[in-house]
Amino acid sequence: MKLSKTIMANTIKAITMAAIASVSMATFAADVAPTSPQLSVQLWSIKDDVAKDFEGTLKKLKAMGFDGVEFAGNFGAYEKDPKGLKAFLDKTGLKASGAHVHFDKLSPENFDATVAFYKAIDCKYLIIPMDQRAFTPEGAKEVAAELEVIQKKLAPHGMHTGYHNHKPEMLGEMGKTPWDVIGKGTSHDVILQQDVGWTEVAGKNPVDFVKAYPGRTITTHYKAAAPDEGNKENPILGKDTTDWKALIEANKTVGGTLWLVVEQEVYPEGMTPIQSVEASLKGLQKIIADTK
């Protein structure tokens, strides 16, 4: 009889805790203000164009209809001239939606210089693009701890760090993936920059991750096809099989998303990288127009 009571008590406790967690998550999601995300592009998508003609390429991106750009380490002639870069961005009509910055650039010896550069160009979101430790749950704990330390240092500057996934971080049981370890092991101020293409080749629904962490998908990579072996997905947004309308709705209502960042790593035969980016932008713009 004692065993039955114990089992019953534990069962009731588990149900109660689950209900509390569910209500808490629902309340948190309800507290996230609806957003109207702007459109950016990860410059790694057209890295050769950026290397050949930095200013000319960014001007083309603005003419296409992008609101901002996400930097990936190449600043053209402005590598040591952030004020000049900010002036160019302002003149061109582009914003710095964020930047991919590796942990070494945010180490104690490099932190001040890195922050000074990005503050000068009004770039608030410094995202770690990849760390192989995060490919396992155990390693992800280390990454989460480092992200938390960096976020506390960035907070007084009005800036945020975050992490960008590839395939391995999304593998495993939902709630227990390395991505979940990072999400649960960091504060709400740490951005979870989901790369949709990599999430999907891991066999997961990107909407589920947005809803699991309300208000933390401040920026997200919209990628139709990740360069994963055997992936046959069409690489142009709108011509692929992703349910973008459902994802956009989740980003706008639950994710707190401010930037939808187009990233292209697979290019259709006969199309240049910049032509592919433009085609994906047009596809995304049509999807957005159709959701209104």
C-alpha positions in Angstrom: 0.0 0.0 0.0 2.9 2.4 0.8 4.3 1.7 -2.6 1.0 2.6 -4.3 0.8 5.9 -2.3 4.4 6.7 -3.2 3.8 6.0 -6.9 0.6 8.0 -6.7 2.3 10.9 -5.0 5.2 11.0 -7.6 2.7 10.8 -10.4 0.7 13.7 -9.1 3.9 15.7 -8.5 5.1 15.0 -12.1 1.7 16.0 -13.6 1.6 19.1 -11.5 5.2 20.2 -12.5 4.4 19.5 -16.1 1.3 21.7 -15.8 3.2 24.5 -14.2 5.9 24.3 -16.9 3.2 24.4 -19.6 1.4 27.4 -18.1 4.7 29.2 -17.5 5.7 28.7 -21.1 2.3 29.7 -22.4 2.5 32.9 -20.2 6.0 33.6 -21.4 4.9 33.2 -25.1 1.9 35.5 -24.4 4.3 38.2 -23.1 6.3 38.3 -26.3 5.3 41.4 -28.3 4.4 40.8 -31.9 7.1 41.9 -34.4 7.5 43.0 -38.0 10.9 41.5 -39.0 13.1 43.3 -41.4 15.0 41.5 -44.2 18.8 40.9 -44.1 21.3 38.7 -45.8 24.3 36.8 -44.4 27.3 38.1 -46.4 28.9 34.7 -46.3 26.3 33.8 -49.0 28.2 36.0 -51.5 31.6 36.0 -49.9 33.5 36.2 -53.2 31.5 39.2 -54.4 32.1 40.9 -51.1 35.8 40.2 -51.3 36.0 41.6 -54.9 33.8 44.7 -54.5 32.6 45.3 -50.9 30.9 48.7 -51.5 29.5 47.7 -54.9 28.1 44.4 -53.6 26.3 46.1 -50.6 24.8 48.7 -52.9 23.4 45.9 -55.1 21.9 44.2 -52.0 20.2 47.5 -51.0 18.8 47.9 -54.6 17.4 44.3 -54.4 15.4 45.3 -51.3 17.4 44.2 -48.3 17.1 46.3 -45.2 20.3 45.1 -43.6 23.3 42.8 -43.8 24.8 40.3 -41.4 28.6 40.5 -41.3 30.9 37.5 -41.5 34.3 39.0 -40.9 34.9 40.9 -44.2 34.6 44.7 -44.0 36.4 45.7 -47.2 38.5 48.8 -46.8 36.7 49.5 -43.5 38.4 46.7 -41.5 40.0 49.3 -39.2 37.6 52.1 -39.8 34.2 51.4 -38.2 33.1 55.0 -38.3 33.8 55.0 -42.0 31.8 51.8 -42.4 28.9 53.3 -40.4 28.9 56.3 -42.6 28.8 54.1 -45.7 26.0 51.9 -44.4 24.0 55.0 -43.5 24.6 56.5 -47.0 23.6 53.2 -48.6 20.5 52.8 -46.5 21.6 49.5 -44.8 21.7 48.5 -41.2 24.0 46.0 -39.5 21.5 43.3 -38.5 24.2 41.4 -36.7 27.5 39.7 -37.1 29.0 36.2 -36.9 31.8 36.5 -34.4 33.8 33.5 -33.1 34.6 33.0 -29.4 38.2 34.1 -29.8 37.1 37.6 -30.8 35.2 37.8 -27.5 38.0 36.5 -25.3 39.2 38.8 -22.5 42.2 40.1 -24.5 40.0 40.9 -27.6 36.7 41.8 -26.0 37.1 45.6 -25.8 38.3 46.0 -29.3 35.6 43.8 -30.7 32.8 45.6 -28.8 34.2 49.0 -29.8 34.1 48.1 -33.5 30.6 46.7 -33.5 29.2 49.5 -31.3 30.6 52.0 -33.8 28.5 50.5 -36.6 25.5 50.0 -34.4 25.6 46.2 -34.5 24.0 44.8 -31.4 23.9 41.1 -32.1 27.2 39.1 -32.0 26.4 35.5 -32.8 28.8 32.6 -32.4 28.6 30.9 -35.9 29.7 27.4 -34.8 31.6 25.6 -32.1 32.1 21.9 -32.5 31.8 21.4 -28.7 28.1 22.1 -29.2 27.7 19.0 -31.4 27.2 17.0 -28.2 25.0 17.6 -25.1 28.1 17.5 -22.8 30.0 20.0 -25.0 27.0 22.2 -25.3 27.1 22.8 -21.6 30.5 24.3 -21.9 29.4 26.5 -24.8 26.3 27.6 -22.8 28.5 28.6 -19.9 30.8 30.7 -22.1 27.8 32.4 -23.8 26.4 33.3 -20.4 29.7 34.9 -19.3 30.0 36.9 -22.5 26.3 38.0 -22.3 26.9 39.5 -18.8 29.8 41.4 -20.2 27.9 42.6 -23.3 24.8 43.7 -21.4 26.1 47.0 -20.1 26.8 47.9 -23.8 23.2 47.1 -24.9 24.5 44.2 -26.9 23.7 40.5 -27.1 25.6 37.3 -28.0 24.0 34.2 -29.3 24.5 30.9 -31.0 23.9 29.7 -34.6 23.2 26.0 -35.2 24.3 23.5 -37.8 22.9 20.0 -38.1 24.5 18.2 -35.1 23.1 20.7 -32.5 19.6 19.7 -33.6 20.0 15.9 -33.5 18.4 13.8 -30.8 15.2 13.8 -28.8 13.3 17.1 -28.7 14.0 18.8 -25.4 17.4 17.0 -25.1 19.3 18.1 -28.2 22.5 20.1 -27.8 20.4 23.1 -28.9 18.1 22.5 -26.0 21.1 22.3 -23.7 22.2 25.7 -24.8 18.7 27.1 -24.7 18.1 25.9 -21.2 21.6 26.7 -20.0 21.6 30.3 -20.9 19.5 33.4 -19.9 16.8 34.9 -22.0 19.2 37.6 -23.3 21.2 35.0 -25.2 19.9 34.8 -28.8 19.1 31.4 -30.3 19.8 32.1 -34.0 18.1 29.2 -35.7 19.3 28.2 -39.1 16.2 26.7 -40.7 18.0 24.8 -43.4 20.2 22.9 -40.9 17.3 22.3 -38.6 15.4 20.6 -41.3 18.1 18.3 -42.5 18.3 17.2 -38.8 14.7 16.0 -39.2 13.2 18.7 -37.0 10.4 21.2 -37.5 11.9 24.7 -37.1 8.6 26.0 -35.8 8.9 23.7 -32.7 12.2 25.3 -31.7 10.8 28.9 -32.0 7.9 28.0 -29.8 10.1 26.1 -27.3 12.1 29.3 -26.6 9.7 32.3 -26.8 11.3 35.7 -27.5 14.8 34.3 -28.2 14.8 34.0 -32.0 15.7 37.7 -32.4 17.5 36.9 -35.7 17.2 33.7 -37.7 18.7 32.3 -40.9 16.2 31.6 -43.7 17.9 28.9 -45.7 16.0 26.7 -48.1 18.7 24.1 -48.5 21.7 23.3 -46.3 24.8 21.9 -48.0 24.2 18.4 -46.4 25.2 15.3 -48.4 22.3 13.9 -50.3 20.0 16.9 -49.7 17.9 17.4 -52.8 15.9 20.4 -51.6 15.5 23.3 -54.0 17.9 26.0 -52.6 15.7 29.0 -53.6 13.2 30.3 -50.9 9.7 29.7 -52.1 10.6 26.9 -54.4 11.4 24.5 -51.6 9.2 22.5 -49.3 9.5 24.5 -46.1 6.3 25.8 -44.6 7.5 29.4 -44.5 4.1 30.9 -43.7 3.9 28.9 -40.5 7.4 29.7 -39.6 7.0 33.5 -40.3 3.9 33.4 -38.1 5.8 31.8 -35.3 8.7 34.2 -35.6 6.4 37.2 -35.6 4.1 36.1 -32.7 6.4 33.9 -30.5 10.0 34.3 -31.5 10.4 38.1 -31.0 12.1 38.0 -34.3 13.5 41.3 -35.6 15.5 40.0 -38.6 14.9 37.3 -41.2 18.4 36.7 -42.6 18.6 35.1 -46.0 21.5 32.7 -46.3 22.5 30.9 -49.4 25.0 28.1 -49.4 23.7 26.1 -52.3 23.4 27.7 -55.7 21.2 26.4 -58.6 23.1 25.4 -61.7 23.5 28.4 -64.0 23.0 30.9 -61.3 25.7 33.0 -59.5 25.6 33.4 -55.8 24.3 36.9 -56.0 21.6 35.9 -58.5 20.6 33.1 -56.1 20.4 35.5 -53.2 18.2 37.8 -55.2 15.9 34.9 -56.3 15.6 33.8 -52.6 14.8 37.4 -51.6 12.0 37.7 -54.2 10.7 34.3 -53.1 10.6 35.4 -49.5 9.0 38.7 -50.3 6.2 36.9 -52.1 5.7 34.5 -49.2 5.4 37.5 -46.8 3.0 39.3 -49.2 0.8 36.2 -49.4 0.6 36.0 -45.6 -0.9 39.4 -45.2 
